[in-house]
Amino acid sequence: MHGGDVMRFLSLNRAKRFGLAAVALAALGMATVPGTQAQSQSQAPIKIGVLAPVTGPLSTPGKDMVDGWKLFWEQAKNQAGGRNVEYVIADTTCNPDQALTQARRLVHQEKVHFLVGPLCGHEGPAVAQVSKETGVPLVMDSAGADSVTKWDRTPTMVRTAVSASQIGHPFGDYLYKELGKRNVTFIAQDYTWGQEVALGMVRTFTEAGGKVAKLIWNPIGTKDYGATIASIPADTDAVVAVVVGADRVRLFEAWFSFGMDKKKTIYGGYWMHQDVLPQLDDRAIGMIGNSLNYAAGLDTPENKAFTTAFAQAYRRLPSWFGESAYTAGLWTKTAIDSINGKVEDREAFLKAMRTVQVRAPRGPLRLDEYDNPIQNVYISKIQKIKHPVLGDVLTNVPVKTYEGVSQFWTDKPEDFLKRGPYKR
């Protein structure tokens, strides 16, 4: 079954599952999910192109992204600004070239009003280029390459997720000031997102007075973490992991297989997201899982409502990718409602995206002057909770909240920009 056929199949079956009335377009068209109410005679539907890694090394986070997006629009009855909403899901495979091709297809063939996505950090600049070329707005979620809201901005793009180093800075601070670590080894993924998250941590940790014992870079898809673990210096007093995809499980298993749990302490700077926890076990309980702008165990009315609905729909808790896509839906609908559905006016839509404020499951959100959210960052630990829908389940529970974190940390934007991008 080809990618497009898969998405048609998933769309049709999702429609059946939620009892949607109008599924003809999902069965006959591409991966398009139509509104559930009668289409206005005077206005065509709003059409949105969603870029996600449905297949490839990050397909599990990609599934969370797609499911979070679908859940929001099902709750909104596929309506915004008095118009029906349709969306087309395109598979990027977490590959910049594929993301570029799919973004151009969505713009030129599908004629979408705006784009949402992609997920992988190194895909972001490629998709932003399509927005720059065509003028079609891009709501970047959840790609976190720092450059797109700092040194290489696109006037037709706003980001609703997070800038990579934005979640790194608080953890470096926490590592030194609250965990009391002084000589740390970092194990990080060697691509844009992994580099910027890890180097953001390194900056704030070393500025506080910490020392980097070693910084170990691994490519996405590393099969064996034995050599990595063996190269950790003996005098390291802690290890920090910045790991994505299937590598998260491999590092977890290798850590315990080599008996490192009895020798060193490892922290998840960016590691044990909710989507990987079902593949882990109780050995993870009590470990710091992440420094992130979302944690499924966040105790707020908005998050409880979201996680309950997600669990009822998909029989699991959402990772930050699911929440981020859900919030991208909330943010875009809020903007569309504010302009009475006139998304053809691209300037009005982008202005609305930049000025509306939303209360998301992750907390309060607003864009800074560089089109990136100012938001909370949560340091979380893995705990086992009794969920009302799922029963006993592992999840990330915040133990420290950094409120209103800027992508520029505590710097003035102009001072941060003078420093230049993080590079390994």
N, C-alpha and C positions, 0 to 999 in steps of 0.2 A: 504493500500500500504506500503510495507516494505521500510526501508531506501535506500537499493540498487536500488529498483524499482523506488523510488522517484527520485534519482539522474539520473537514465537512462532517466526518463521522462523529467526532467528538461534539461538535456543535449540535448536531441532530439529537444525539443521545442526551446531551445536557438539557436540551429543550424538553425532551420527553420527561426527564427526571423531575424538572421543576414545573411541569404542567403548562408550558408556554403554548399559547394558542396558535401563533403563526410561525410555522417552521418550514414553509415551502421554500423560502429563499435559502435557508440553511441546507436544504436537501438539493437544491438545484444550482445555487450560486456558489461562490467560493466559500471561504470560512466566515460567512456573514451571518450574524445573529440579529434578526429584525426586532423591532419593538413589539410589545404584546397588545398594544391598543391600535385602533384603526388609524391608519396614516392620514394626516391632514391632506385635504384636497388641494390646499394652496401652497404647501411647502413640502419640498422633498425631505427625506430623512437627513439628519446629520450623520456623516460617515467618518469613522475614525480608523486609522491604521495602527495596529498594535504590533510592535516588534518584540519577539521573545524567543529564547532558545528552547524550542519545543523538543529538539533532539540535540545530541552532543554531550560534552562533558559537564555542562551545567543545566541539563534537562530537568533535574529535580527542583532546583530553584525556579526554573522556567515554568514548571507546572504550578508552583505556588503563585507566581506572578499572574499567570492566565486565570487561575481559579479566583484569586482576589479581585481581579478586574471584573470577571463575570459575576461574582457575588454582588458587587456594588450595583451593577446595572440591572441585575434581576430585582434587587430591592427597590431600585429607582423606577422599575417598570419600563426600562429602556426609554425614558423620557427626559428631556432637558430643554428648558426655554420654550415649552409648548410644542416641541417637535419630537418625532421619533428618533431614536439613536440606533445606528447599526455600526458594527465594527468588523474589521477584517484582521485576522491573526496571521502574521507572517513569521516563518521560522528562520531565525538568524544563525542558529547552531553555535552561537558565541564566537563568530568569526567576522572580523571587520569587513572583509570583502563581500561575504554573504549578506551582512547587514546593509551594506551600501546598495547592493543589487535589489534587495527586497524593499528598501525604502524608496528607491526610484520606481519600482513596480507599483507600490501603493500610491505614489503621487501621480504617475503618468497613466497607468492603466486603470487603477481602482478609483482614481479621482477623489481621494479622501480629503476632508476639510483640514485635518491636522493629524500629526503623528504622535504616538505615545511609545516610549521605550528609548533605546533597547536596554537589556539587562546588564551586559558585561561592560566593564569600564573602558576597555580598548575599542569597543564598538561605537562608543558615544561620539567621538570626534568625526567618524565616518558618516554617521547619520546626521550630525549637525551640518556637515558639508552639503548634504542634500537639501536641508532646510534653507541654508544660505543661498544655494543655487536657484531654488524654485520659489522661495518666499512662503512656502507652506509651513505654518507654525509647528514647532516640535516641543512637546512636553516631555522632557527627558526624565525617564524613570525606568530602571533604577541605576543606570550607568553613572559611575561616580568619578570619572576622570577630572582631576582638579582644574585642568586647563580651560575647560569649556565655560566655567563661570569665573575665570580669573584672567589668564593671559590671552586666550583665544576665544573671545566671546562671539556669539552669533546673535544679531539683533532679533531674529525670529524664533529664538529658543529660550525657554525657561525650564528650570529644574525643580521637580517636586520631591525628589528623594534626598540625596545627601552628596556632599563632596568628600572624596576618599579620606583625605587627611583630617577632615572635620571630626571623624570618630577616633582617629589616631591620637590627636593632641590630648584629649582628656585622659586617655589610658596611660600615656607616658607620665603625666602629672600624678595620676593615682598610683602608678607603680612605684614611684619614688617616695611620695609624701604619705601614702596610707598603707601600702604594703611593705614599705621600708627596704626595698631592694636597691642594691648599689652596683652590682656587676652582673649584667643580664645578657643572655644569648637570645637572639631573635631568629626564628625560623619563618621565612616568608615566601609567598608565591611570587615568581619572577615574571610579572606582567604589570601593566599600568596600575590597576587597582591595588594589588598586593604591595607594590613598591611604595605607593603614596600613603597607604594606611600605615605600613610599617615605619617608613621614614618620618611620618608625622609623630608617631610614638617616640622614635629615637630622638627627635629634636627636643620635645618637651622633657623627656627623661634626662637627657644629657645637660640641658640648660638648668635643670634643677640640681644637678651635681652627680648624676649617675654615669656609669661607664658601660660601654658596650663590649662585652667579652668577645662576642663574635656575631656576625650577621650572615646567616646561611640562606642562600637563594635556591629555590627548587622550581622547576618548570611545572605548569599545570599537567597533571597526569603522571606524576611521580609514582611508580609502582612500589618501590622499596625504600622505606625511610630508615633502614638499618644504618646505612653509611652516614646519613644526616645525624642520627642520634649518637653514633660513635665519635663524631667530630665535635661534640659539645665540650668545651674546655672544662677541666676538672674544677677550676675555681669559680665557675658560674654559680651564683646563688639563686637564680631563677631562669626559666625559659619562657618565652612568649611566642605563641603560634598565631600566624596570619595565613590561613589556609582555606582553600575553596574546593568545591566539587567533591568528587569521590575521594580525593586525597585526605579529607577530614577524617574519614573512617580509618584509612591506612595509617595515618599518624597516631591516632588514638590506640589502635591495636598494637602498633610497634612499640609505643611508649610502655605499655604494660608487659608486652612479651619480653622486652629487654630488661625488665625489672626497674625501670627508671622511676616508677612511682615510689620506690623505697630509697631513692638517692637524691632526687631533685624535685622541685615544684614547678609544674608547667601551668601557665595561664593562657586562656583563650582571649587574645586581644581581638581576634576575629576568627572564630573557629566553630563552636558548637551551636550553630543556628538551629532553630526549631525543626527545620525540615530534615536534619540529619539525626536528631535525637532518637527517633524510632530504630535506628540502626546501631545505637550504642546500648549500654546497659547501666546497671546501678553503680558501676565504678565511676561514672561521671558525676554522681551526686556530690555536691559540695565544692566542685571545681568551678572556678570563674570561667564562664563560657564565652563572653563577648563584651566588647565596648561598642554599643550600637545606638542608633536613634530609635530603636523599638525593642521591646521584650514582650513576649506573649504573656508573661506573668504579671504585667503591669496592672495595678489595682486601681482602675478608674472606671466610671460608668460607661464611657465610650468604648474602652477596650473590652470590658466584659461583654457588652452587647455584640461587638464585632467577633470576638473569639467564640462566643456561643453560637452565633449564626454560622461561622465558618466550620465549626465542629459538627453542627447539625447537617450542613450541606456536604462535607467532604470526609467526615469521620477522622479528623486530625486537627491539630492546632496549627495556626499560620506562622510561617517564618516572617522575617522582616520583608522579604520579597512579596509575600501575599498582602501584608499590611500596606506596603508602599504602593502597590498597584491599586488596591482598594482606595487609598487616599488620593491617588492620581485621578481616579474616577470622581471622588467627592469634590476635589478641587476644580476639575474641569466642568462638572455640572454646576457648581456654585457660580463659576465665571459665566457659563452659558446662560444660566437663569438671569444673571444680572444684566445681560445685554439682550434679553428677550429672544434668545435663540439665533441671533444674527451672526453666525460664525463665518459667513462669507466676508464680513468685514474683519479682516485679519488683524488690523491695528486695534480695533475695539476688543477683540478676543484676547489679544496679548496684554492689553492694558488691564483688562479685567483679571486675568491670571496674576498680574503683578500687584494688584491692589486689594483683591479679596483676601480675607483671613479665614482660616478654617480651624475647627477643633477636631482633630483626627484621633483615631485610636491611640496613636503614639503621643499625642499632646497638642498644644497650640502651635500653629504654624503661620509664618509670614515670610515673604521674600525680602532679602536684602537688596541693596541697590545694584548688585551684580547678578541678580536672578537666581539666587540659591537660598533655600530655607534657613531661617534662624530657628533652632529647635533644641529640645532636650537630648542629651546623650546619657544612656544608662549603662552602668557597669552591672553585669548580672551574674548570678550563680545558678548552677543547675540544681533544681530541687524536684522531688517527686510530690505531686499534688493530687488530690482527688477531684477530678473535674466532673461537673454535673452531667455532662454528656458522655465523656470518654472514660470515666473512672480514673484509676491510677495512671498517671502519665508524667514523664519528665518534661520540664519546661525551664525557661530562663526567668528568674525572678530578680528584679532590680535590688541591688544592695547600696547603690550610690547613684544619685542623679546630679548631673551637671546641667543646670537650667539655662535655656536661651543661648546655646552655643553657636557662635558664628563660624563660618568657614575660615575666617581669618584669625581664629583663636582669640587671644587678647590683644593682638596687634591692630594698629590702624591699617585699613586696607592698603593704603599707598605704601606703607612700610613693608607689609607682607609681600606685595607685588614686586618690590625692589629686590627681594631676596631671590626671586626666580623659582621655578618649579623644583620639587623634590626629584632628585635623580640619584640612582645608585652608582 
